[in-house]
Amino acid sequence: MSGTHDCPGCGRDDRVQAVPAVYLGGRDSVSGRERDSDGDMRTVTRTVTTGLSKALAPVPEPPGEAVGCFGYLAVLVAIGTFLGGALGGKWFQDEPADEPPELSGWHMSPQEVGAEAPPAYEFLGWISAFALIAAVLVFTLVYRRKARFARQTRGRHRAEELWSRGWYCHRCGTVHFADVPGEDRRPLTLQQFRERVWEHGGYGDLATAQRAMAALDD
């Protein structure tokens, strides 16, 4: 009679390991030295995750924040163009006096007195406004993505409860459940295991977009 943790595929237990142990075992912190933007050396710690660990993740990957970089870039453009226009176009200086000033014995013409900022500087103001609007739109998009992901994965505790009772066979590359009501002990592929766990958490539809085999190829 086979034991509780015996793989239902090969019937052996010498290469069977709890899913949480496999998942955590594939996530290591690696430290290294590299130069920063100023050329100074610094120590950087990164998390290196194996493809198997990613394939056994109990929750989907959160939405990427790369688009947020465009928001920060737009903010910098808005600030830079605004300052350039304000300083070059002298937008905030007081209006000149009614009497034209005398400079070295000659008078400035009425057209020169109180002349408006050159069109080039006015254009910088428009660029600054559009860049600021773009930054607001990007940050709004990032916030909405995070909020939607949080709503989708609010049932992750149910998924993790089922996930924690899975067993992975390194020999067969399959997963099975042990003593879980409503779940049989047949071997499951990584994708089938992901679909079962994520569906239990209420976000099973994301298992189609983030396939387990794709994680193994990373």
Helices and strands as residue ranges (DSSP letters): E 16-18, H 19-25, E 27-35, E 41-49, H 51-55, H 66-89, E 102-103, E 106-107, H 119-152, H 156-163, E 166-169, E 174-177, H 190-201, H 206-209, H 212-217
